[in-house]
Amino acid sequence: MQSRFDVAQLQRLVRAEPSGANLLLTERAYGARLLGSRDLTTAGCSSASVKVRARDAFGDEVDAMFITPANCDLRAVSADGLVGCRVAGLTRAAKQGSSMPPDATLMDQQLDPRDLLPAGESLLHVLIPARFVDFAQPPPCLSVLSCVAAVDRCAEVLGADVAFVGAVAESELPN
């Protein structure tokens, strides 16, 4: 596979940002657009995030994670379209659970309540100890993972260095 990352293109995007903009958000958006290009991922089933320091609605500086909105087409991501959330609150919700519905939990941790809903994978992203996190579901993987022996098949096709995270739709959970 050949990388399409173009340093010159990223530098042009960074130069176009207003002064004071968080350039890590620009870099994250650029990487997300690459990930979403050429049908590498299923639209609406992939997300990208970056962890940074940012100001909340009260002007306090907090550890934040900016993530693509729910059901976002990665090909159209922009730096100002990323949704900022408090890392501390998301981490607590991921580790301890929450009595609120999942969407309400995510909205409660948003830096700006006017933003779109963050991606549903936000609680997974926040637990991964990396500044940049990508969650991708390429179409061929969806076919592989829909078979009965999904974990074994995934290791056979993709190799042993792939993380497998099971997910169940909320409608499939027992009452």
Long-range contacts (C-beta under 8 A, 24 or more apart in sequence): 4-34, 4-37, 5-31, 5-34, 17-79, 21-79, 22-52, 22-54, 22-79, 24-50, 24-52, 24-131, 25-50, 25-52, 25-66, 25-79, 25-80, 25-82, 26-79, 28-66, 28-79, 28-82, 28-132, 29-77, 29-78, 29-79, 29-81, 29-82, 31-132, 31-134, 32-68, 32-74, 32-77, 32-134, 33-74, 33-75, 33-76, 33-77, 35-74, 35-134, 35-136, 36-73, 36-74, 36-75, 36-76, 36-77, 37-74, 37-75, 39-139, 40-136, 40-138, 41-74, 41-136, 41-137, 41-138, 41-139, 42-137, 42-138, 42-139, 42-142, 43-73, 43-74, 43-75, 44-71, 44-72, 44-73, 45-137, 45-142, 46-74, 46-134, 46-135, 46-136, 46-137, 47-72, 47-74, 47-119, 47-120, 47-121, 47-122, 47-125, 47-134, 47-135, 48-74, 48-77, 48-132, 48-133, 48-134, 48-135, 49-82, 49-119, 49-122, 49-125, 49-132, 49-133, 50-82, 50-131, 50-132, 50-133, 51-87, 51-126, 51-130, 51-131, 52-131, 54-84, 54-111, 55-111, 56-86, 56-111, 57-111, 57-112, 57-113, 62-86, 62-87, 62-88, 62-111, 63-87, 63-88, 64-111, 65-90, 65-122, 65-125, 65-126, 67-118, 67-119, 67-121, 67-122, 67-125, 68-118, 68-119, 69-115, 69-116, 69-117, 69-118, 69-119, 70-116, 70-117, 70-118, 70-119, 70-120, 72-119, 81-116, 83-110, 83-115, 83-116, 83-117, 83-118, 83-119, 84-110, 84-111, 84-112, 84-115, 85-109, 85-110, 85-111, 85-118, 85-122, 85-126, 86-110, 86-111, 87-126, 90-122, 90-123, 90-126, 91-126, 91-127, 93-123, 94-123, 94-124, 94-126, 94-127, 95-127, 102-170, 124-165
